[in-house]
Amino acid sequence: MEPRCIVEIRWGRLSGTKGVIPPGGALRVGRTERADLSVPHDAQLSALHFQLSWDGARCALQDLGSIGGTRLHGSMVSEAEVEHGDWIQAGETDFLVYVEGKTPPPQQDPAEIPGRVRFREKQRRTTAATALAVLRAEAAVAPLYAVLDAARDERILVLLRESVERHRSLYEGAPGEPLEDVAPYLVGPLAPDARLLERLVEEGWGKRWGWFCTTPRAFTELRRHLRRFLMVELDESGQRLYFRFYDPRVMRRFLPTCTPRQEEELFGDILAIFVEGERGEPRRLTQRPSQSRE
């Protein structure tokens, strides 16, 4: 299957919003609902500002007679060819363009890998396959999201940027922008057959990349809920601390120690959380019934 072209809004209130162009298709960007990818709060954008066309191999940029013009890597253009990872400016909004799944995972010569490491990797892949089957089944029942720690591996952001699913840092605004390479991210929802779900599990399961959850909440609501736990206050001293709840090992160890109130606050409308077990097996964590927590 030919890859799609992805246009991502960077920064601002619509950060992480994406437009997807199938092979042979085009996408118009502008301020109004006439655009395929609309940024209504940017008053400097024209109603229809620029268009990207994708033939499955090449991406072409065309300015649509906008008032302020369109810039590619800072240079004003009327027409241009756009490469994977290129930066477009229109109005006061920045866009990045990616080719779906463009960057393959890093490869290492098997002869250079110690036998013990090869054995552990084989075990990891076995548990990852089991986890993928579990998560696909869950995604068929309720919306599935991933909460990932980009600081664990630079490969995480590569996968997110080259996927069609929405992702956004849990850090907010200008102070969070310099930390985008090491921030926690919310991703989803992930369909059962999503290529990104497959890649995240096959490459990252067992490496503490993050965890998955099911919830009826929409992306924006879930992100708002999770942001509440970036810093927590200790009951005894009132001291505020950073809480790495997006680390599966932290989540796995923290939940059994929760008070009923803490557990209720953390889950909210989250139905279940899926983490790596001690031996990599998928573990399903749910809020305990009220009677078992009293």
N, C-alpha and C positions, 0 to 999 in steps of 0.2 A: 504494500500500500504506500502510495506517495505521501511524503510528509506535508503537513499543513504549515502555513506561515502564521506567526503569532505576533501581535502588536500589543505591547504592554504599556499602560500608563504608569509612569514612575513618579513617586512622591505625591503629596497632596491628599485631599480627601478621597480620591478615587484610586489611590495607589494600589497596584496589583490587579486592577480591572484589565481584562484582555479582550481583544478582538481576534477572531480566528478566520483565516482565509483558506478555503480548500483549493486544491489545484484547479486552475482555470477560473478562479473567482477573483473578486475585487472587494475592497473595503474602503468606504468613504468616512473620513473623520471630520468632525465639526462640532459646532455649539448646539445645534437644534436636533429635534427628533428625526429630521430628514437624514441625518448621518447614521451610518451603521454603528459607529463608535462615537457616542456623544459625550461631550464634556460641558454641560450646561452652565457651570459656574465660572468658566473662563470667558470673560467678556471680550478678550482680545482675539478669540477665535472667530473666524467667519462661520456663517451658517453651515456651509460645506467648505472645508479648508483645503484638504488634500486627499488624494486617493492612492492606495497601494494595490497593485495587481500582482498576482502570483500564478505562475504557470507550472509549479511543481519543482522548478529548479532555479528560476530567476524571479526577483522581486523588483518591480518598477514603481517609482514614486512620481506622482504628477501633482503639482500645485493646481488647485481648482479656481484660480483667479482670486485668491484670498487678498484681503486688504493688507495684512501685515507680512505676508510671505511665509515661506516654509524653509527651514534651515536643516541641512544634513551635516552633522558634525560641525555646526557653527557657520557653515557657508550657505548663503542664499541660493536656492535652486528652483527651477521651474519644472525640470524633469531630470531624473537620475536613477541609476541602478543602486539598489540597497542590498548590502551584504548582511550576513548573519552577525548579530550583535551591534548593528549600526544604531546611532542616536539621532532622533529627529526632534526638532523644536518647532512648535507652532503655537502662536499666542503666548501664553505663559505656562504651557504644559510641555513636559518632556515625554517622549515615547521611545521605547527600545523595540527593535525588531529581531525576532529569533526564528530559526527553522526548527520545527518540532523534532526532538530526539537527535539533534545534529551531532552532539559530542558523545562518542562511545566511551564506555568505562575504561579506566586505565588498565593496561595489560602488563603482566610480568612473565618473563620466561619461566616456564615450569621447572626447568633445570636449576634455576637459582632459588627456588622455594624449598626450604627444609621440609623433610618428610613429615615431621610433627605438625608443621603449619598447614601442609596440604591436608592432613587428616582432620584437623580442626575446621578447616574451610569446608571440607566435605560434610562434616556434621552440621555446620552452620547452614549450608544450603539445604540440607534435609529438613531442618526445623523451619527454615524460611518457606519451603514449599508447603509445609503443613499450615504455617501461619497465613500464607496467601489464600489457601483454600478456605480457612476460617473467615478471613476478612471479606473475601468475595461473597460468601454466604450471608454475612451480616449486612454488607452493602446492598444486597438485594431486598432486605427487609426494612432498613432505616438508613437515612443519610449518613455516610461515613466521612469523617474528617481525619486529617493527620496533624499532630502538633510536633514540630521538628526543631531540633537545636542545630542551627547552621554552624555553630562553632565546632561541632564534632567532626565535620568533614566538608571540605570545599566542594565536593561532588554534589552535596545536597542542593545548593543554590543553582548549580548547573542544571540539575534535573528539574527544579521548579521553574526556572526561566524558560526551559525548552519544552514546557508542557502547556496544554490548553486550559488546565484547571487554575482557578484563582488562588493566589497565595498572597499573604501580607504579614509583615512583621508585627509582633505583639508590642513592639516599642512604638511610641507615638511621636509624630511631628518632627520638626527640625532636629531636636536633640537626639532622636533615634536614627537619623540618616547616616551619621558616621559609623554606626554600629551594625549596619545592615548585613555585613559579612559574618557576624557572630551572633545575630539575634535569634530568638525563637520565632517560629513562623506557624501560622495557621494555614492549612491547605485543604481545599475541597469545595464542594463535596466530590467524592471519588466514586465513580460508577464501578460496578463489579468487574467490568472488562476494561477499565481505564489502564492505559499504558503506564501512566505514572504510578499507579498503585503497584503494578507488577514490578517496576524498576525499584521503587522505594523498598519493597520487601525483599526482592531478590538480592539487591546490593547492600541494603542497610540493616536488615534484621539480624539481631545478635551483636550489633555494633553500637547500640545505645543512641541511634539517630533520633529517637523520639517514640511517641506512642500514637495509637489511633483511638477514636471514640465514635459512638453513634449517638445522634440526637436529632430531634425534630426542629431544633433551632436553625435559623438562617445564618449564613456566614457572618454577617455583621453583628448579629446578636451574640453568637458564640464567641466571637473575638472580644466583644465588650465584656462578656462574662469572664473569660480567661485572663484578661488584663488585670482584673481585680486581685489576682494572686501573684503578680510579679514581685510584690513586696507584702510581707505579712508582719503582724504584730504579735509578739510573744505575750501570752496571757499573764504570766507572772510579773514580768518586768516592764512591759509596754514597749520594749525595744523593737525597732523595725529592721527587718532583715530581708535580703533578696532570697526568693524561694525558687529553686530550680525544679519546679514541678514538671517541666517538660522533659526531664531526664527519666527514662523508664525505671531505672533502679531506685531513684528517689521516690517516685510515685508508688512503686511496689512495696517499699519499706514504710512509707508514710501512712498509707491508707489504713493498715491494721491498727495504728496507734491513734487514729482520729477519735475525737469526741463526737457524739451524735451531731452536735451543732456544726462542727468543722466538716464532717462528712456531708451533711445536708447542704452547706454552703458551697462546697467544692463541686459536688455533682450538679446541683441545680436541675436543669432539664436534660442532663447527659444520662443516657440510658445505660451505657457500659463503656469501660475503658479497657483497651487491649495492650498489654505490655509483654516484654520478653521475660520469661521465667528465669530461674537460676541457671538452668541448662539450655536456655534458648527456646523452650517450649512456649507457645502462646498462652497467656493467662487472661481470663476475662474477669475484670473487677467491676462489681456493681455495688450500689448502695444497699447496705444491710437493712432488712425489715426493722421497723421501729421496735418490736418486742425483743429482738436479739441485740439491740444497742442500749437497752435500758439497764 
